Amino acid sequence: MPVLNDMRERHGDKAAFLCVYIREAHASDVWPIDGPQVKEPTTDAERAQVCAEFQRATGFAWPCAIDGVEDRFLKAFSPWPFRLYVLRGGQLALKSAPEEGTHSTDAVEAILRAA
């Protein structure tokens, strides 16, 4: 999370940053992997609690909104497993995607530097 926190620190004076916490990608009771064990939240309040715990554990400093358990944001924007969006003037300027198992912030940084 340091890369994302640093990006917000560098560009927060010219851009608003928001994380939308969506369905847990690897919930321990749905699709478990090694790492933190989180059960799939079944209510919006549970999802908000998982998000707050994630922020505390990782030091992630962006403000977070919660996609409700109806997954409206997930269905509308296809952010899984991880995406960065840049909106400019009410238009989508960039939707990032992972490449070869990693996620670069270079394109987002370029747009933010040009702003």
C-alpha positions in Angstrom: 0.0 0.0 0.0 2.9 2.4 0.3 2.9 3.1 -3.5 -0.8 4.1 -3.4 -0.4 6.2 -0.2 2.6 7.9 -1.8 0.7 8.6 -5.0 -2.1 10.3 -2.9 0.5 12.3 -1.0 2.1 13.6 -4.2 -1.1 14.3 -6.1 -3.7 14.9 -3.4 -3.7 18.7 -4.0 -5.0 18.2 -7.6 -7.0 15.0 -7.5 -9.5 13.3 -5.1 -8.6 9.7 -4.2 -11.2 7.1 -3.2 -11.0 3.4 -2.7 -14.1 1.3 -3.3 -14.0 -1.8 -1.2 -15.7 -4.6 -3.1 -16.4 -8.3 -2.5 -13.6 -10.1 -0.8 -11.5 -11.7 -3.5 -10.3 -14.7 -1.5 -12.7 -15.1 1.3 -11.7 -18.1 3.5 -15.1 -19.6 3.2 -15.3 -19.2 -0.6 -11.9 -19.2 -2.3 -9.2 -19.5 0.4 -5.5 -18.8 -0.2 -2.5 -18.3 2.0 -2.6 -15.0 3.9 -5.1 -13.2 6.1 -8.3 -15.3 6.6 -11.4 -13.2 6.0 -14.9 -14.8 5.7 -17.2 -13.4 3.0 -19.2 -10.6 4.6 -23.0 -11.1 4.3 -24.1 -7.6 5.3 -22.9 -4.1 4.4 -21.9 -3.6 8.0 -19.7 -6.7 8.0 -18.1 -5.5 4.7 -17.4 -2.1 6.2 -15.8 -3.8 9.2 -13.6 -5.9 7.0 -12.6 -2.8 5.1 -11.7 -0.9 8.3 -9.6 -3.9 9.5 -7.8 -3.9 6.1 -7.0 -0.2 6.4 -5.7 -0.7 10.0 -3.6 -3.7 9.1 -2.1 -2.3 6.0 -1.9 1.4 6.8 -3.8 2.2 3.6 -4.6 5.9 4.0 -7.2 6.6 1.2 -10.8 7.2 2.1 -12.9 4.2 1.4 -16.4 3.7 0.2 -18.1 0.3 0.5 -19.7 -1.6 -2.4 -22.8 -3.1 -0.7 -23.3 -6.8 -0.7 -25.5 -6.4 -3.7 -22.2 -5.7 -5.6 -23.5 -2.8 -7.7 -20.1 -1.2 -8.2 -18.5 -4.6 -8.9 -21.2 -5.4 -11.6 -21.1 -1.9 -13.2 -17.3 -1.3 -13.3 -15.7 -4.8 -13.2 -12.9 -3.8 -10.8 -11.9 -7.3 -9.8 -9.2 -8.1 -8.8 -7.8 -4.6 -8.7 -8.2 -1.5 -10.8 -7.3 2.1 -10.7 -9.7 4.5 -12.4 -9.0 8.1 -13.4 -12.1 10.2 -14.0 -11.7 13.7 -15.6 -14.5 16.0 -16.3 -17.1 13.3 -15.6 -15.4 11.0 -18.2 -13.4 7.8 -17.7 -9.8 8.8 -18.7 -8.2 5.5 -17.6 -9.0 2.1 -16.2 -5.9 0.2 -15.3 -5.5 -3.6 -15.5 -3.0 -6.0 -14.1 -0.3 -7.3 -16.4 1.6 -10.5 -15.9 0.5 -10.8 -12.3 1.5 -7.3 -11.3 -0.1 -3.9 -11.3 1.8 -0.8 -12.4 0.7 2.7 -11.4 2.8 4.4 -14.2 -0.2 5.3 -16.5 -2.1 6.8 -13.5 1.0 8.8 -12.4 1.4 10.1 -16.0 -2.2 11.4 -16.1 -1.9 13.0 -12.6 1.5 14.7 -13.4 -0.1 16.2 -16.5 -3.1 17.6 -14.6 
